[in-house]
């Protein structure tokens, strides 16, 4: 199905049934011959359009809307009507449409999901229907599934619990798997585990489409997730399963429980870590300060923040530091301040990054009972500041100016999504550092002015990583997704940095090049999987061919009618 060289498609559908199938519908691009064969005359206007003409028409309509939420709804409806046209539009206009299909607009799409709901896409698995999961999965339309993105809707971007509205995230992620990574849309399946919601706005909304129940937790929750994973493994033994936007107390825990049972990863933990690490490696090349001499402050010590720290620490070890030397270079700051020895309630993934009390003796603090971010910057003098807190404005002017005082080229990454939750805006960081900062943001911002010219801000977004990771893993039939594969992805991204040739250029390739980036990341990931013995007997000299054979390009091919 994903073979882009297929000469034609054979289908038994015709008339309205054919036009109603988004994977088969061509709209006005059905030829005269196809209109004869599939009883389409009269159902379509007489003019036969090309795909390029359809893209032009849809792009003109898209740009006529006043708000991005309207554009988001328009694109979702197009995706549910004609997938080939939707992806041709997306692939040809990635820079313009990525912020609409995914962050930041997808956040509003999740909040308004119940009102925007038109046609079902993916699967809603609710606890009352736990016993029916196998039967739901058994539908023949899911035979081709290779990639699943699943969420329980509890921690959607920086917006919190959105219940069933969280389905917008798997739909958006898989659109990027196809648009950036080239996976055939028929091989992708978005899933929402509806375990209820604690969002009172959802529960009291008469239009809410989800299960009206407070969020289930504890053993009942774990049993439901186990039933889901067991059913997935039985139905699709070689599937790639991506966990998305689970709350801190579940994200790392579920990843550790299932990462050795199937090919799976958590993009918030591992994908975020890889893109942050790859961008940091590119920035280090610009600053000239070796990775082994970097000191990293992370605001937001949840699963994403600690995942970033873990991968950067591994990169530091690769560069020559010992485990203890590398660990000591991290300062994790959460809502209660710097993580230090003796703080109660720390999770298992936070413990490795707790600072020793002895290491902070003599620090001058604004408040003796709490070590805030500004205290960390003034005393530890970090070279890198990363934000995954979901709290807007927390990279305040004093914090950013303190970073600039102790660094010639401070590296500052406010990565929280959506845009409204970013720790600082690029224009403020640029002003407060006199234009010396190397900036990476999680969602798109307008260009800044640097050296009298417009300069695009690097969007340090997971879309640089996860499409390539998925493509590479599936191309070689990887049985697992290892930490080494994410390190390979990060280094492949860093090697693609335009700043390698000119330090005045961007740290990351443009968003318009995401398909090329995905192919490069996929190759590095696949090679790493092969070296770790995780592939399905794929010769190393066939890996590149396997990857490119997996990349689907949206185009129309002729149809032939299947005869009974």
N, C-alpha and C positions, 0 to 999 in steps of 0.2 A: 504493500500500500504506500510505503514511503519512497518507492523507487520513482525518481523524477523523470526517468527515461521511459515510463510506461506509454505505450502508443495510444491506448484508448481505455475507456472504462465501460464495463458491461453492467447494466442494471435492469431489473424488471419493473422498476417504478416508472410511472408516467403521469401526465396531467398535473393536477394540483398536488398529488402525492410527491412527485418529483420536485416541484417548486418549493414544497414545504420542508424539504430535507436540506439543512444548511451545508452539509458536506457535499451535496451533489448539485445544488441549485447554481445555475449560471445567470439567472435572470435574463436580461435582454441579449446576452451573449450566446444563447442557443442558436445554432445555425439553422438555416432553412431545412436542411436534411434532418437535423435532430428534431425540429418542430414537427416535421412529417412523422417521424418514427415514434415520437413520444406524446402525440396528441396535444401539442402545445399551441397550435394555431388558435387565435382568439383569446387565449389566456395571457398573451404578451402583446405589447405594441409591435407593429410590423417591422420597425427598424431593427437590424441586427448590429449590436455594438461590439467593440473590442474590449478587452479587459482594461486597457489603458484609458479608453474613453469612459468606462464605468468609474475608474479610479478618479479621473478628473472631475466627473460629475459629483461623486461623493465628497471629494475634498472641498469643492466649492460649497456644497451644502453644509459641511462641517464648520467651515470658517464663517458661515453666516450666523451662527448662534452667538449669543451674548456672553454666556457663562461656560466655564469648563465642565460643570456638572451636566449641563445640557449636551455638551459635546460627548461626555462620557456615556450618557444614556443613548445618544445617537449611535455611538460605536458599538455599544453592547447589543443594540437591536440589529445592527448590521452583522455582527458576529453570529447572531442567532438566525440570520436570514440567508447569508451567503458567506461562508468561511473563506473561500478562495479570494473573493473580493476584499473582505476585511483584512486578510493578511497581506495581500498585495498593497493595500493602502498603508498598512502599518510598516511593512518592510521598506517601502519607498520613502517614508516620512518619519523615520524613527525619532529623530530629534524633536520634531514637533508633537508627535503623538504619544511618546513614552510617558510624559507627565500626565497625560489624560487617561491612558489605559492603566497606568499604575500610579506610583506616588508622584505628586501628592493627591491627585483628584480621586483616586480609589478610596481614600479615607472618607470623603464625603459620600461616595457611592455606597460604602458599607453602612454609613449612618442613615442613608435614605433607601436602603436596599428594599424594604418592604413596599415602599411607594413606587420604586422603579421596576419591580418584578413584573415581567411580561411572560417569558417562556422559561420552562425548566432547563437548566444546564447543570450537568454534574449530578451528584447524589447527596441528598439530605438523609443522614442516618441518625435517627433519634432513639433514645433509650427505650421508649415504649415498643419500638420495632426491632429490638436487639435480636430476637429469635429469627427474624426474617432476613438478616444480612446476607446469608448464603444465597437465598432465593433472589434477592435484589441483584447481587453480583452476577448471577447466572444468565442474565439476559444476553442473547447473542450479540447485541450491538456493542458489548464491551469486550468482545473477543480479541480485538487488536490492541487493547490497553497495555502500555509499557511504562507510563509515568503517571504517578498520582501525587497531587499536592493536597494535604489535609490540614484542617484547622478545627479547633473547638470554639473559636471566636472570642476567647477570653481576653486576649491582649492584642487588639488590632492596632498596629502601628503604635502611636502614642495616645490613642483614643480610648483604650481600655476595652471593657466587655461590650461587644456588639451583638452577642447571641448569634442568631441565624444570619444576621447581616454580614457576619464575617466571611460568608461564602464569596463575597467580592474579592477577597485576597487570593484564594486558590484559582479562581477564574482568571484574575489578572496575571498571576505568576505563570500559569500555563500558557497564556497568550504570549508571554515573553519567551517561554521555552520554544514556542514555534516561531515567533517573530525574530528572535535573536539567535536561538540555537538550532532552528530548522527542524524540530521534531514535527512529524505529521500530526495535525490536530486530532485525527481519529485515534491516535495512540495515547492521548492525554485524557485524564479524568480528574476533575476537581471534586473534593469531598468535604462536607461539613459534618462534623460530629456534634449533633445537637443534644447537649447535655443540660439544656436550660440556660438561664441567664440571671444574673443578679442586677442587671440594668433595669431600674424601675421604669424608665422611659419606654423600654421595649415591652415590659410586662403590662403596662397600662395603655399601650397604643392599640386601639381597636383594629388597626391594619397590620399589626405585626404578624409575619408569616411563620415564625418559629414555634417551638414547643413552649407553651406558657407554663413555665415551672421554674422555681429557683434552681440555680446551678447545682448539679449533683457533684459531690466530691467523695473522697475516701475510697473505700473498697468497691463500692458500686461503680464509681468512675473508672477505677483500674480494671474491673472486670469487663466493662463495656469496651475499653480500649483494647484489652486482650482479645475479646471476641472479634473486634474489627481487624486487628493485625493477623490473627489466625485465619480469618476468612480471606484476607488479601493474599497471604502466602499460598493458601490452597488453590485460589482462583488464578493467580498470576505469580508463579514461583520466581520468576526472574525480573519482577517489576522494580522500578525505582520509586521509592516512597519518600517524599519530602514533607517534614513536619514544619508547620508555619504558624507563627503568632500564638503559641501556647504561653501561658503565664509562667513566671520565673520558677515557681515551685514544681512545675510539670515539665518544662522544656528540656532541661538537662537530664532530669530523672528518666523520662521516657526515651530519650536518645540512648542513654547508657543501657537501658533495659533491652532495647530492640536492635541496636546497631550491629550485633553479631548474628542476628537471626535472619536478616534480609538486607538488601542493598538500600540503605536509608541514611538520611542526614537531616539535620535541623538547620535551615538557612539562616535563622536569626542568630544562632550560635556560631555555626561554622562558615556560612557564606559571608556574614558580616565580618567575621574575623579575617577571612581570606582577602576581601576587598580592602579592608583597612591595612592589612599587612602589606599587600601588593602596592598600595598607594604610598605607604610609609617607606618601603624600599626604594620607590622612585624618588621620593622626597630626600632621602638620605643621600642619594646620588647627586642631588642638586646642592645640598648644604655642605657636603664634603666631610661631615662629622660621621665617623664610622658607626654602624649599628651597635657595635659593642660599647659605645660611649653614650648612647641615647638613654635618657631617663623619661619614663612615660607616666603621665598622670591621666587616669580614666575617670570621668564623671559618669556614674551609673555602673554600680558593681553587681548588676544582675547577670543573667546567663549570657547576654550579648557582650557586655563589658568584660566579663571574665573569659569568654571565648576569644575575644580579641587579644587580651593579655596573654593567654595561653599560646596562641599561634605566634605572636611576636616574640615571646620568650623562646619558643622552639627555634625561630629564625636566629635569635641571638646565640643559642647553643650551637647552631650550625656554623655561626660566624666565629666561634671559639670560646665563648664564655661557659663557665660551669653552670649547673642548674641553680645553685645558690647565688652565684654572682648575677645571673640573669634575673632571678626572682626579686632580688633586692632593688632592682631598678624600676619597679612598678609601684605606683601609689594609687590605690583604688579608693575612690570617694563615693559614698552612697548618701542617702538622705540624712543619716546621722553623722556624717563626716568620714574622715579617713578610717579605713579598716585597720585596727591595731589589735595587738594581743589583748585578750581578756574581754572583748566585746561579746555579749551574749547573742545567741540566735543566728550565728553565721552558718551558711550552708556549706556543703562539702566542696562545691566548686569555688567558693570564696576563700576557704582556708589557706590554700597555697600562696595567696597574695596578701596575707596579713602582715603588716609591718611590725617588727619587733619594737617593744617599748624603748629599748636601749638606743635604737637607731634614731629616735625622735627626741631624745633628751636634749635640752638646751634650745629647742625651737621656741621662737617668739610667737605667741598666739594672740589673736584678738579676744578670744574667750577661752579661759583655761580648761573648761569642761567639754570643749568641742573643737576638733581640728577641721576647719572648713577648707574649701577649694583654694581660696586666696592664701590661707596659711600654708597649704602644700606648695603652691607656686613660689611664694616668697622664701620658704625654707629649703625645699628640696630642689628648687631651680630646674624643673623638668624642661626637656628640649621638645617634648611632644605633649600635646593636650588633645584628648579624644573625648567626645561627648556622646553618650547613648542613654541619657537620662530621661528624655521625653519632656524636659522642663525648659520652656522657652526663656531665653535671657539669662541663663545661669553662667554663661561665659560673659560676665559683666565687664565693663570698661576697666575697672581696677585689675581684674584677673588677666585680661588680655594685655594690658599695658605692662603688668608685671612679667608676663611671658616675654614681651619684647625687650624689657630691660636686661634680661639675663641671657638672651639669645640673639645672635646676628640675624638668623633666619628661623624664627619660631615656626614649628609645624603645628597647625591648629585645625582639627577636624570636628566640627559640630555635625554629627551624623544622624541625629534624631529625625524621624519622620512623623507626620507630614511636615511641610515647610513651617507651619504655624508652631511646631514644637521644637524647632532648631534652637540650639543653645546660644547661637549668635548669628547675625547675618553677615555675609561676606563683606558688604560695604562698610559695616562697623569694624570688622577685624582689619580690613585694609587701612582704614583711617587710624585706628588705635595702634597699629604697628608701623605706621609711616610707609606702608606698602612693602614691608619686608616679609610678611607671613606667607607660608606655603599653605594654601587653604584647600580643604576638601569638605564637601557638604553631602548630606544624604539625599536631599531632594533638589530639584532644579531651582536656581535663583537667577535673576537677571545678571548680565555681565557687569563687571566693575570697570572702573577706569584705572588703568595702570600705565605709567609712563606716557600719559596723554592719549592713550588709545584704549579701545574697548578690549576687555580680556574676559573670556569665558571662564567661569568658575568650574573647577573639576567636580563632577557629581560622583562622589565616592559611594556608588550605589551597588547593591548586590547583583544587579543585572549585568555587571561586568564578570561575574563569577558563576552563578548557579546554572545559566543555560549551557555553558561549556562543560561544567562538571557533569551535568546530566547527559549531555551528548556524548562525552567521552566514556562515561560509565556504561551507557547502553550500547555504544558501538562495539565495545569489546566484551559485553556480557559480564561486567564485573559483579562478583558475588557480594562485595561489601564496598562501602565508601570509607576509606581510611583517612586518618589525619595527614598522612604523607601525600595523599592525593590533593588535599586542600592546600598544603604547602606548595606542591607543584603548580597548582592553579594560581596562587599568589605570586610566585616567581615568574610565571608566564605572563601575568598581567604587568608586572614591573618591567619585564623585558620589552613590553610593547610601548613603554612610556615615550612620548615625543621629546620629553626633557632630557632623554639620554643623549640626543644629538645636539640639543640647544637648551641650556638651563633656563632660558627665558620662556620656553614653551610650556604647555600644560603637562601635568604629571600623568594624566590619563589620555588615551585616544578619545576622539570625539564620539558622542553617542551614536552618530550616524555610522560608525564603524563597528558596532556591537556584534554584527554577524561574523566579521573577520576575527574579532577578539575571541568570540565563542569557539571558533574553529581552532585557534591557537591554544586556548585553554584546554579544549577537549583533547588535543594531541598530547599535551603535557600530562594531563590526568590519566589518559589511557596508557601512556608509557609507564607512569608510576604504578598503575594497577598491574601492569604486566610484570614489572620488576618485583612487586610484592607477591606475585603468584595468585592474583585475584581474578584473572581473566579466564574465559572459557576457551582455552586452547587456541588463542588467536596468535598467529606468527607476528613477530614484531614488525616485519617488513610489510605486513598487510594492514597495519593500524590506520595509516592515513587514508587508504582506500576505503576501509570500513566506515570511517568518520564521514567522508564526503558522500558515501552511498546513503548515509542516514539523513542527510540534509535535504529537506523538502523545500522546493521553491514554488510559491503560489502561482499557478498558471492553469489555464483551461486546456484540457485534452478532449479529443472527440469521444462521443458516447455511442455505444451500440446497444440496442434493445435485446435483453435476454428473453429468449422465447421459451414458453412452457413446454 
